[in-house]
Amino acid sequence: MQLSMLVPLQGLLPLEGESHDAWPPGPHSFEYPGLFGTTWINKPLLQAVIAALLLIVFWLAASRKVNILPSKGQFAVEYIYDFVRNGIARDLLGRDYKKFLPFLLMIFTWTLVNNWFGELFVFMLPTFSKIGYAYALAVLAWVVYVGAGFQRHGLHYLKLQLIPEGVPWYLYPMIIPLEFLSNFIVRPITLALRLFANMFAGHLVVMVFVVGGEILLRTQGNLLYNISGVVSIVFSFAVLFLELFIGALQAYIFTVLSAQYISSSIADAH
């Protein structure tokens, strides 16, 4: 019975001694060789640098000619700026939002561009599908919100974060370690893992449909497989467009959570 179940798959699997670099897609599909004899100068790093350079040029160019009656381009830029300023920074941080607005704007736009690299045919890789870049961005957010807390409250910040109001003293040995883990360890880890998992899983799904569709199309003498291959590749484009939305959503969520953590750090009570 098991043999009969495997027979229909023989056209999908590489023959013995035959290699198929893209089958099956998995974590190895996200590995890229280093350049210039290094292991760290690779495609994800170049994408992160390219995204930073593109945004520097974009914001410098956008700020050079600002008119009272905005053009379509200026309107689009102002929409992005107002979206972060009014929809995230001012709503969550109140009167202190101006101090952190450049950081939040950078977080949102840089994350968005790197996420959308996964849908651009020149790149075809979301930068944050590599866990190291997600961790680096989360650590940056951690440094900002912890630094903001110490700047506002001094060493009293530790008491605000570790000892919630109203907790009796005899519960301190249990509450303090839990609050430390929650506020200083779990926050950056969950920030990174949420971004990484969504970008990795979404891009992997696209690769499965593309690679599977290619193999089905190349199968000779089986019209059903060929039709299924066409459907698979067409569906991969639908998933690709869905990933555009998910990439924007994850950039928004990361920015909102960063702003919330900053807000909790500079608040007068935990």
Protein Blocks (a to p, Z undefined) as FASTA:
>chain_A
ZZmmmmmmmmmpccehiacfkbccdfklmpccdeehiaklcfklmmmmmmmmmmmmmmmm
mmmmccfbdcfklmmmmmmmmmmmmmmmmmmnommlmmmmmmmmmmmmmmmmmmmmmmpm
klopafklpmklmmmmmmmmmmmmmmmmmmmnommlmmmmmmcghiafklmmmmmmmmmm
mmmmmmmmmmmmmmmmmmmmmmmmmmmmmmmmmmmmmpghiaklmmmmmmmmmmmmmmmm
mmmmmmmmmmmmmmmmmmmmmmmmmpmbZZ
